[in-house]
Amino acid sequence: MKKLLINLANNENKNSLASKLRRKRFKKFLEFVNKFEKPVSILDVGGTYNFWKNMNMNMDGIRITIGNIDINPVADVKFEFINCDARDMKCLKDKEFDIVFSNSVIEHAGSFEESKKMANEIRRVGKSYFVQTPYYHFPIEPHFLFPFFQYLPLSLKIFLIRNFNLGWFQKIKDYNEAKALAQSINLLSIKQMKLLFPDSKVIKERFLGFIKSITAVKI
């Protein structure tokens, strides 16, 4: 069962469910980008170069800046790389980018207050934005691949992390490390997403009738 879930959720596998849903979601983003006059500047908060190359996007008239704490610059004239924390992008000016894009990152910001800092920075540096995150109430937690893991009390999450290999993580025996991991991922509800991005429209992505992810969009 675990192997099946990992195969379904593996973004590195182009034929996995996760990859297919990501490509479908990216088509919506391309439709969003096409509403802007070229040239278009895009900031990807927390993204990677490989993500964009895997999407096979037409880069004519588009320049992408990838901002990440752990950055790996690549020699590609269409891309720029900056080392920055999504919660405090003080190196960037107000409304510096036409579009701010972020895919499955904001749930890693920390507490809701930290997510709010990231959301405020996205709204500050971008004229528009397209911010996606896994949905809190989807039955399978997408990082630990454990049913309803997000609903469990912290003590039980820590117990499971310390004693079992869960999703993309090997078990962590150290209590403090396990606690830090459990607290580092906080999925968002639609209500919370609207609080973070009050000037946005929230798009719902469904799978088997369940909302799997949500995207805050502002043109």
N, C-alpha and C positions, 0 to 999 in steps of 0.2 A: 504493500500500500504506500509506504514511504517513497519507494523508488518511483512509483507511478506519479505521485504528487510532485516529486522533484523534476521528473521528465516534463510534466505539464507546465511547471512554473519556471523552467530554466530559460532565461533570456538569451543564453549563449547558443541554444539550439534553435535554428531558424524554423524548424517544423513544430516547435512546442506551442502549446496553447498561449502561453504568455507572449511569445514572439509574434504570433498571429494577431493577438489583441493589441499589441504595441504598434504593429504596422497599421492596423485599422485606425487606431487612435491618431497615428502620425498623419494619416491621410486628412483627418479633420484639421490638424495643425497646418498642413500645406494649403488647405482651403482658406484657413485663417490668414496665412502669410500672403496669399494671392490677392487679398483685399487691399494690400498696401502698394503704393507706388515704389518702384525700384529707384535707387538702391535702398535696401533694407538692412538695418543693423539689428542683430539678435544677440542677446546675452543669454547663455545657457548657465543657469545657477546650479552648481553641483554636478554638472554633466561630464562627459568624456568625449574625446575625439572619435573613438571607435563607435560610439553610439551613432554619430552623424554619418560616418562612412557606411555603416550597416544599413542606414535608411536610404542610401542611394539618392539623395536629394539633389535636384538641379540647383547648382550654386550660382547661376548667373544673376548678377545684381544683388547678391546676398553676402554679407560678411558676418561671421559668427565669432563671438568672443566667449571662451569657456572660462568660467570662474569657479575655482575649487580650492579647498584647503590643501588637498593632495594633488598637485598639478603635474602633468607630464607633457611638456611642450613638444610639438611635432612641427617639422618644417613643411608648412602648407600655407601658401599666401592667402587662402580664403579664411584662415583661422588665426585668432589671437588668443593668448593664454595669460590669465592673471591669477595670482595667488590671493585669495580672499575668503573671508568667512561670510556665509550668506546672511548671518544675523547682524553684520556690521561691515558693509561694503563702502567704507569711508573713502576708498581710493577712487570711487566713481561719482560723477556729477549727477545732479537731479535731471531726470528725463534724458539721460545720455543715450539711451537705446530706444529704437522704435518698438521692439518686442523683447520682453523677458520671458524666457522659456524655462520650465523646470519639470522634470519627470521623476516621480517617486523619490523626492528628496526631503520635502518639508516635514515628513513624519519622523525624520532623523534629527531634527533640530534640537530635540530635548523636550522640555515641558511645553505646555501650551503657551506660556509666556515667551519662551524662546522661539516657538513657531510664529508668534505674533511679531517678534523682532524681524524675523526673516520676511514675513509678509509685508511689513512696513517698508523694508528696504527694497523689495521687489516693486512695490507701488511707487516708491520714490525715484528709482533709477530708470523705470520703464514708462513709456507713453502708453503702452498696452502690455498685456501679459497673457500667458497660457500656462497655468500651473496645475499639474496633475498629482494625485496622491491615492494610494489604496483606500478603499472605504472601510470605515470602522466596523460596520455591522456585517461585512461579508463573512460567511461561516468559517472559511479557512484563513487563518492569519497568514499573510503571504511571505513573511520572513522566517517564521518558525515552522510553517506548514503544519500547524497543530490546530484542530477544530476549536474555535472560540477561545483561543489562547489570550486574546485581548481582554476578555471579560474576567479572567482569573485574578485573584488577589496577588499582590506582589510576592508574598511569601511562597505561594504555590508555583509561581513563575520561576522564582529562584531555585526551588527544589527541582523542578523539571530540567532547567538549564544545567544544573550541577550533576544530574544523574543520567541524562539522555542526550543523544545527538538529535538535535531538532532542526529540521529544514537545512539552512545553509551554515549552521553552527555546530561545531563539535562541543561536547559537554565541557563545562568549565568547572573545575573542582573548587577553585578559590571563591569564597562567598562574596567578597566585595566586587570581584570582576563579574560574577554572575549577576549580581544586583545592578551593577552599572549597565550591563547589556540589557537587562529587563527594562530598565528605566530610559534607555536611549531611544527606544522606538515607541512612538505614540501616534496611533492611527487617528484620523479625524472623521468626524461626522459631517453631514451636510450643514447642520446648524453652525458648527464650529468654522467650517470653510467660509460660510457667509459672514461670520463675525470677523474673520481674518481679511477677507476681501469683499467689503461691503458694496463696492462699486462694480462687482462682477456678476456674470451669469454663471451658475453652476451646472455643468453638463454631467449627466449620469451615464456611465458605461455599464451595461448589463451582461451577465452570463448566466444562462439557465434561469432567467427570471430574477436573479439576485443582482443588486447593484454591486459591481466589483471595484470600480474606481470612480472618482469624481474629479472634475477639472474646473477650476475657476478661470473664466475667460473675460477679458475686457478688451474691447476694440478701441 
